[in-house]
Amino acid sequence: MGRRILVVEDDDGIAVPLLRTLDREGYVVERVVDGSSALERAGADVDLVVLDLGLPDMDGLDVCRRLREQEFAGGIVILTARDGELDRVVGLDVGADDYIAKPFALAELLARLRALLRRSAAPAAAGAPESGHPDAAAAASAPALVVDVAARRVVAAGRELALSTKEFDLLAQLDRTRGAVVTRERLMDEVWDENWFGSTKTLDVTVARLRQKLEESGADVRITTLRGVGFRLDEGAADA
């Protein structure tokens, strides 16, 4: 079965051709027209949400924020007629993975969705032994941070950590060379796309979200910033 995409858009002029195109590309597509329905529908079976900001019942930024609060870990791509870098940064700050302004070309949107979904491996099969949650004994002896790329799971301080697609990909890149610096350019190429033309502030926003989640989890690791160069994942929690 194809990857499942939830389109949250009340404008038929935008939603209908988008649904038709996504269906033709082999995706399983659903549509809802307001934020409340999106919050009810988005679950573990949804791989990606295409989210309009101008919804009839609530602001799309609030929907995005609440999706992340309810631990939706799939991708979120924001669609908006709003212009300006501030709105873009706010959207990324509340948990969006990408941001595209209206009017947009369907080919560009499809390319963005494909890039995001490529980085989102299918969840581990339900019931597989390796995908179970660690028990108390395992948690007690668990390393500070384990990044399982194949299963797309992160265990921090013995507990599984809920991360967005971009947060996981960023952490995986840093963990791959733990203790060594990864340049900003490499992170943008590997986590976003070598053809990404948006603001690099999206990297800083994602690092800030990831750093906060690691600190709140109690994981004995920290993300160190080397100004003008890049970032490094170090052993030891951040200083209080």
C-alpha positions in Angstrom: 0.0 0.0 0.0 1.2 3.5 -0.8 2.2 6.0 1.8 -0.8 7.8 3.5 -1.1 11.6 3.2 -3.6 13.7 5.0 -4.5 16.9 3.2 -6.0 19.6 5.5 -7.4 22.2 3.1 -10.8 23.9 2.9 -10.3 25.5 -0.5 -11.7 23.1 -3.2 -9.7 24.9 -5.9 -6.5 23.9 -4.2 -7.5 20.6 -2.6 -9.2 18.9 -5.6 -6.3 19.0 -8.1 -3.9 18.2 -5.3 -5.8 15.1 -4.2 -6.1 14.0 -7.8 -2.4 14.4 -8.4 -1.4 12.6 -5.2 -3.7 9.7 -6.0 -2.2 9.5 -9.5 1.2 9.3 -7.9 0.2 6.2 -5.9 -0.4 7.8 -2.5 -3.3 6.9 -0.2 -4.9 10.3 0.2 -7.5 11.6 2.7 -8.8 15.2 3.0 -10.3 17.1 5.9 -11.4 20.7 5.8 -10.7 22.0 9.3 -8.2 21.8 12.2 -10.4 19.9 14.6 -10.8 17.0 12.1 -7.1 17.0 11.4 -6.3 16.6 15.1 -8.8 13.7 15.3 -7.6 12.0 12.1 -3.8 12.3 12.3 -2.4 9.1 13.8 0.3 6.5 13.5 -1.1 5.3 10.1 -0.6 8.8 8.5 2.9 9.3 7.1 2.6 13.0 6.2 0.2 16.0 6.7 -0.2 18.7 4.1 -1.5 21.6 6.3 -3.1 24.8 5.2 -2.7 27.7 7.7 -6.0 29.5 6.8 -8.5 27.0 8.2 -12.1 28.0 9.1 -12.0 26.9 12.8 -8.4 27.5 14.0 -5.0 28.8 12.8 -3.0 26.1 11.1 0.0 27.0 13.3 -2.0 25.9 16.3 -2.9 22.7 14.5 0.7 22.0 13.8 1.7 22.7 17.4 -1.0 20.5 18.8 -0.2 17.7 16.4 3.4 17.6 17.8 2.1 17.9 21.4 0.0 14.8 20.8 3.2 13.1 19.5 2.4 12.9 15.8 5.7 11.9 14.4 5.0 12.0 10.7 6.0 14.8 8.3 4.2 18.1 8.3 4.3 20.4 5.2 2.6 23.8 5.7 0.8 25.5 2.8 0.1 29.2 3.2 -0.6 32.4 1.4 1.2 34.4 4.1 4.6 35.8 3.1 7.7 36.7 5.0 10.4 34.9 6.8 8.9 35.4 10.3 5.9 33.3 9.4 8.1 30.7 7.9 10.3 30.5 11.0 7.3 30.4 13.3 5.9 27.5 11.3 9.1 25.5 11.6 9.4 26.4 15.3 6.0 24.8 16.1 7.0 21.5 14.4 6.6 21.8 10.6 9.2 20.0 8.5 8.7 22.2 5.4 6.8 25.3 4.2 5.6 26.2 0.8 3.9 29.5 -0.2 0.8 29.8 -2.4 0.5 29.9 -5.3 2.7 26.8 -5.8 3.5 24.5 -8.7 2.2 20.9 -8.1 5.6 19.6 -9.4 7.4 21.5 -6.7 5.1 20.4 -4.0 5.4 16.8 -5.1 9.2 17.0 -5.0 9.1 18.4 -1.5 6.8 15.6 -0.4 8.9 12.9 -2.0 12.1 14.3 -0.3 10.4 14.2 3.1 8.9 10.8 2.6 12.2 9.3 1.5 13.6 10.2 4.9 10.7 8.5 6.6 11.2 4.8 6.7 8.1 2.6 7.3 7.6 1.9 11.0 8.8 -1.4 12.4 6.2 -4.2 12.0 3.8 -4.4 14.8 4.6 -7.2 17.2 8.2 -7.6 16.0 10.4 -8.5 18.9 12.9 -5.8 18.3 10.3 -3.1 18.2 8.9 -3.6 21.7 9.4 -0.9 24.4 12.3 -1.6 26.7 11.3 -3.2 30.0 12.4 -1.9 33.4 15.5 -4.1 33.5 16.6 -3.1 30.0 15.9 0.6 30.8 18.1 0.4 33.9 21.1 -0.7 31.8 20.3 1.2 28.6 22.9 3.6 27.2 22.2 7.3 27.5 21.0 7.5 23.8 20.3 4.9 21.2 19.4 5.9 17.7 18.0 2.9 15.7 18.0 4.1 12.1 16.4 1.0 10.7 13.4 1.2 13.0 13.5 5.0 13.2 13.3 4.9 17.0 15.3 6.8 19.6 15.6 5.7 23.2 16.9 8.3 25.6 17.6 7.5 29.2 15.7 4.2 28.8 12.5 5.7 27.3 11.4 6.1 23.6 11.6 9.7 22.4 8.9 11.2 20.1 10.6 13.1 17.3 9.4 14.6 14.1 10.9 13.3 10.8 13.5 16.2 10.5 14.4 16.0 14.2 15.1 12.2 13.8 17.1 12.7 10.7 19.2 15.5 12.2 19.9 13.5 15.4 20.8 10.4 13.3 23.4 12.5 11.3 24.9 13.9 14.5 24.9 10.4 16.2 26.6 8.8 13.2 29.8 10.8 14.0 29.2 11.4 17.7 31.9 13.6 19.2 32.9 15.0 15.8 31.7 18.2 14.2 29.1 18.0 11.4 29.1 21.2 9.3 25.9 23.2 8.7 26.3 22.6 4.9 26.4 18.8 5.3 23.4 18.8 7.6 21.4 20.9 5.2 22.3 18.6 2.3 21.6 15.3 4.2 18.6 16.3 6.3 16.8 18.6 3.9 18.1 18.3 0.4 21.1 19.4 -1.6 18.6 21.4 -3.7 17.0 23.2 -0.7 16.7 26.9 -1.4 14.9 27.9 1.8 16.4 29.8 4.8 19.1 27.9 6.8 17.3 29.2 9.9 15.2 26.0 9.6 18.3 24.1 10.8 18.7 26.3 13.8 15.1 26.0 14.7 15.2 22.2 14.4 18.4 22.0 16.5 16.7 24.1 19.2 13.6 21.8 19.3 15.8 18.7 19.4 18.1 20.1 22.1 15.1 20.9 24.3 13.6 17.3 23.8 17.0 15.7 24.7 17.3 17.9 27.8 13.7 17.2 28.9 14.3 13.4 28.4 17.2 13.4 30.8 19.5 11.8 28.1 23.2 12.1 29.0 24.1 13.8 25.8 24.1 17.4 24.5 24.2 19.2 21.2 27.2 21.6 21.1 27.1 24.6 18.7 30.3 25.6 16.9 29.4 29.1 15.7 29.8 29.5 12.0 30.9 25.8 11.5 28.3 23.3 12.6 27.1 21.1 15.5 28.5 18.2 17.5 26.7 15.5 19.7 28.7 15.2 22.9 28.5 12.8 25.8 27.2 14.4 29.1 24.1 16.5 29.7 24.0 20.2 29.1 24.9 22.4 32.0 21.9 23.5 34.1 
